[in-house]
Amino acid sequence: MNAAPPRVAFPPSLSVGPFSRARGNAALPGSKSISNRTLLLSALAEGATTLDNLLDADDTDRMLDALALLGVRVDRDRSANACVVYGTAGRMPNRRAKLFLGNAGTAFRPLTAVLAILGGDYELSGVPRMHERPIGDLVAALIQLGCDIRFLGQHGFPPLAIGAAGGVAGKEITIRGDVSSQFLSALLMALPLAREAQARPTTASLTTPLISQPYVAMTTRLMQRFGVAVECPDTRTFRIPAASRYTSPGTVKVESDASAASYFLAAGVLGGGPVRVTGIARDSMQGDVRFADVLATQGADIRYGEDFVEARAGTPLRGGTIDCTAIPDAAMTLAVTALFATAPTRLQNIGSWRVKETDRIAAMAAELVKFGAGAETGADWLEVSPPERFVATAVDTYDDHRMAMSLSLAAFGGVAVTINDPGCVRKTFPAYFDALAEIVT
């Protein structure tokens, strides 16, 4: 394993801007969602899998640390953003471990489901905010399979203890879809590991509409690459066929992060452009690539190529109501582009923001008003009225990487923006501010 390059050091606060122009090409890290899913699927598969363009950030570190404690061999080359994972054919070598998973939902939820269905003696915990993020609906679904899983603190929330019982295939289980799509994704990834899964199918049925559906589609597409085809006879039914098992596809190249692309595409629009992001295209498996289409409907000039998306200024951004069901993470960026619109912008169907790294609806509203904007909120919506004049200010980031990255774009309003705790971007994009500096003047 090659020596790791030094991680970016951050001051307590960082001033950015004012920006007047954005132009150039943006190099993006690998997708967090794809990286952690493929790391886990590779660990569960038969054979070795090479992962290229793997994200090197805190969230993937948490998954890799957990896999190491579980006895999975991973040869990692951080200098090349690559690794080789030696699959365990669906059985973790270490059946006892205490896993600390930080605030990485893409590690915590899937590992909960996998370890509960396999059975063992495990404890899963995270940072205090992770212990405030609900997981009760996933636990309830796992209990339907016979799993032994218990809350060690507040009912419905981490930390968790998992016992030896494991889960049994062949049942029809129910799970809610309106709190977090990660619950269904985690369950689907784990179901092929249940006892008797080789002989009997298992069906998961949604009892409420599914939010963030593109993330579940991403999960099922990746499962198919590893040999498990999830059957979906309708929008609320997901069936794992009998005899499903994970096998290595050999090599997986992780797409560039479409959520991270949103900041640079928005910069291209606010700063004139063109700004091009590579490693994603219109046919990306990441739902957040649709952010570019939303920008286009708002008036931006968006162009696609085989391996890129490019943005530049078009007509003035028009505001209005935007349904963000398909782009919950990239919608954070829309909250800031709303500062530059010709009319108020209402972001709808963002209720999942309430249970993310922070309560993003409340946090975003609190920070946008510092620039002179108006902000009104509801249970699942945020309405932003553009400021008459931008005010230079310092913004808090709530230990939330997306707050820091999206709010930095307010510097296109002709004012400097001070980002408190800029190091929170380590979660998914440690080099974000350097990459932004490459394209702005």
HELIX and SHEET records of a PDB file:
HELIX    1   1 LYS A   32  LEU A   44  1                                  13    
HELIX    2   2 ASP A   58  LEU A   69  1                                  12    
HELIX    3   3 ARG A   78  ALA A   80  5                                   3    
HELIX    4   4 GLY A  105  LEU A  118  1                                  14    
HELIX    5   5 MET A  130  GLU A  132  5                                   3    
HELIX    6   6 GLY A  136  GLN A  144  1                                   9    
HELIX    7   7 SER A  181  ALA A  190  1                                  10    
HELIX    8   8 LEU A  191  LEU A  193  5                                   3    
HELIX    9   9 GLN A  213  ARG A  225  1                                  13    
HELIX   10  10 ALA A  258  LEU A  270  1                                  13    
HELIX   11  11 GLY A  287  ARG A  290  5                                   4    
HELIX   12  12 PHE A  291  GLN A  298  1                                   8    
HELIX   13  13 ALA A  331  THR A  337  1                                   7    
HELIX   14  14 ALA A  338  PHE A  340  5                                   3    
HELIX   15  15 GLY A  351  VAL A  355  5                                   5    
HELIX   16  16 ARG A  360  LEU A  368  1                                   9    
HELIX   17  17 VAL A  369  PHE A  371  5                                   3    
HELIX   18  18 HIS A  401  LEU A  407  1                                   7    
HELIX   19  19 SER A  408  GLY A  413  5                                   6    
HELIX   20  20 PRO A  422  LYS A  427  5                                   6    
HELIX   21  21 TYR A  432  ALA A  437  1                                   6    
SHEET    1   A 3 SER A  13  VAL A  16  0                                        
SHEET    2   A 3 VAL A 417  ASN A 420 -1                                        
SHEET    3   A 3 THR A 393  VAL A 395  1                                        
SHEET    1   B 4 ALA A  22  ALA A  26  0                                        
SHEET    2   B 4 GLY A 272  THR A 278  1                                        
SHEET    3   B 4 PHE A 308  ARG A 312 -1                                        
SHEET    4   B 4 ASP A 301  TYR A 304 -1                                        
SHEET    1   C 4 ARG A  73  ASP A  77  0                                        
SHEET    2   C 4 ALA A  82  TYR A  86 -1                                        
SHEET    3   C 4 ALA A  48  ASP A  52 -1                                        
SHEET    4   C 4 THR A 251  LYS A 253  1                                        
SHEET    1   D 4 ARG A  96  PHE A 100  0                                        
SHEET    2   D 4 ASP A 121  SER A 125  1                                        
SHEET    3   D 4 LEU A 160  ILE A 162 -1                                        
SHEET    4   D 4 ILE A 149  PHE A 151 -1                                        
SHEET    1   E 4 GLU A 172  ILE A 175  0                                        
SHEET    2   E 4 THR A 202  LEU A 206  1                                        
SHEET    3   E 4 THR A 237  ILE A 240 -1                                        
SHEET    4   E 4 GLU A 231  ASP A 234 -1                                        
SHEET    1   F 4 GLY A 320  ASP A 323  0                                        
SHEET    2   F 4 THR A 345  GLN A 348  1                                        
SHEET    3   F 4 TRP A 381  SER A 385 -1                                        
SHEET    4   F 4 GLY A 374  THR A 377 -1                                        
END                                                                             
